[in-house]
Amino acid sequence: MKFEDLNEIQLDALKEIGNVGAGNAATALSTLLNKRIDMTVPKIEILPFNEVVEIMGGADSLVAGGFLEVYGEAPMSILFAIPEKSVSLFMQILIGKEINSIEDFDEMSESVVKEVTNILSGAYLNSLGMFTNLVFEASVPALAYDMSGAIIGNVLQMYGEVSDYAFVIESVFLEADIEVKGHFFLLPEPDSLFKILERLGVS
């Protein structure tokens, strides 16, 4: 079974997973940062894995974010990515100061990005678990900063075969008049993809 086999009902369920996860993530971020952070999910797509790099701006585009592994009944990898050109605004939302490049990150900046990745992953995995009744356990996030092609190449090298498709959640962060767009990628292993689709009613 592949994502292209999904009917509209299953696709709607996947979109609802993203919407519920975003709502929970916004609440958790607002609590962490002690200020109102809104999140919207304007686009949720199922894309061939080879198009993931293009979503991040092409193989040579620098991105920053977090990466982690997910264990349990449906193992997968998760990547949260913000284009380098948006890092400054993103850090302004999170910690109230501009940081032009991840090379300028201090310990606090790194910690906040990892914690945001952790919150997003937890929110989306909890939502996915609610819809599928599968159990997920995430590793501690690692900071990711490289060309998008290199990051995806490392995912393939470290974890071997992955699914032909990725679940891509476009995430927009809003605080006052600041808006930053990032992408959240769930990269399930082949057997995991089958389990998720099966639980969503694909036979």
N, C-alpha and C positions, 0 to 999 in steps of 0.2 A: 504494500500500500504506500502511496505517495501523496504529497499534499495536493497534487492536481486532481486526485480522486475525490476530494472533499466536495460535498454539495453545499448549498447555501446555508443550510442549518448548521453544519459543522463550522463553516467559515464564520458565521455569526457568533458561534460559541467561542471561537478563538479571539474574535474582536472583543467580546465581552470580557474574556480573561484579561486582555490588555487594559480595558477601561476600568475594571474593578481594581486591578493592580496599581494603576496610576492614581486612583483615588486614595488607596491605602498608603501609597508611597508619599503623596503630597502631605497627608496628615502626619506621617512619621517624620518627614523632613521639617515641617513646621514646628513640631515638638522639639526636634534636635537643635534647630537653629533659633528657636524662640522668636520666630517671626513668620508671617504668612507666606508660604510658598505654594503656588498653584502649579498643577501639571495638567497638560492636555495631551491626548493621543490622537493627533489628526489623521494618522495613517498607520495601519497595521497590514503588513504584507507577508506572503509566503513567497520567498524568492529562491531560485537556484543558487547553490552555494557560491558559484563562481561570480555571481552578481553582488555579493556582499561587499567586496572591495570597492566596487563602483559606487555603492551607496555612501561610502565614507569619503568619496571624492577622488577615487582613483588610486592605483597602487603606490604612487609617489607622494600622496597627500599625508601630511603629518597629523596624527590624532593622539589624544590623551584620554585616559579613562582608567577603567579597572577590568580585571579579568579574574575569573574563578572557575573552579570545577564543581559539578553537582553530582553527588552520589545518591544511591538509593535504588528504587525500582525502575527508574528511567534515567540513567546517567546522561549527562550532557555537559557542554561548556557554555559559559556565558561571557559575553563581551559587552561592556558599556563604553561607548566612544563619543567624544566631543572633538570637533575639528579644532586644530591648534588656534586658528583665527578667532575662535569663540571662547578660548580658555579664559581670557581676561574677564569677559563679562560673566562667565560662569562662576569664577572665583569671587567676583563682586557680589553676586547673589548669595553665595555660600558664606563668605567670611567678611564681606564688606570692604575689600580692598582689591585693587587691580594687580594682577600678576600676568605679565605679557607672555611668558613662556613657562613651560613646565620646568625648564632649567633653572628658573628662579624660585621654584617651590622650596619652602622650608618644611620642617617636620610637621607643623600644624596643617599646612596646605595638603601634604601627602595624606595625612590622617583623615582629613575631611573628605577628600576624593574617594578614599577607600571606604569610608563609612557610608557615603552616598551610594556607592556601588553595592555595598552590603544591604542597604535599605531597599534599593530598587530590586535587587535580586530576591530578597525575602518577600517583598510585596507581590512580585509577579509569580514566584514559585508557590506562594500560599494560594494565590488565585488559581493557578494551574492545578494545584492539588485539590482545591475545592470542586473544580469541574470534573476532574478525572479520578479522584480518590486515590491518587498515587502519592507516595511519600518521598520527599526530597530533602537532602541535607547538603548545604553548600560549604565549600572550603572558605578559608580566610582570603579576601580579595588581594590581588597583587596589583601594583601600579603598572599601567601600560602606557608607553610613550615611544612611538616609532612611526615609520611609514606604514600605512594600512596594509600594504602588501606583505611587509615583513611580519606584522602581527598575525595576520591570517596564516602565513607560512609557518610561523611558530606553533600555532594551534594544530595545524596538520601534522607537523613533525613530532610534537610532544604527545599527541593523543591519537595518532593514527587515523584510521578511517572514520570519517564523519558522514552524516546523512548528506544526501544530494541537495537537501533543502534546508533553509534557515527560516525561523520565525522572527520577523523584524518588526520592532515596535518603535515608531518614531515618537520621541518624547520631547515636548516643549515645556521648559521651565519658565515660570513667570513670577517676578517679584517687583511690585510697583510697576514702573514703566520699562523694566529690563526683561528681555525675552531671549532665551538661548535654546537652540535646537540640538538634540543629540540623538543617538540611536542605541537601542538595546537589542542585542542579538542573542537568541537562544539557538544553540547549535547542537541538536540532539544526535546521539549515536544512532546508527540504523535501527537497532532493536528498540531503542527508546522511542523513536519516531513511530514505529508500528504500535507500541503500547499506547502512546498518546492518542493516535488516530482511532485505535480500537475502543478506547474508553469514551471517545467522543461519538461513537456510534458507527464508525466505518467498518464494514465487515468484508 
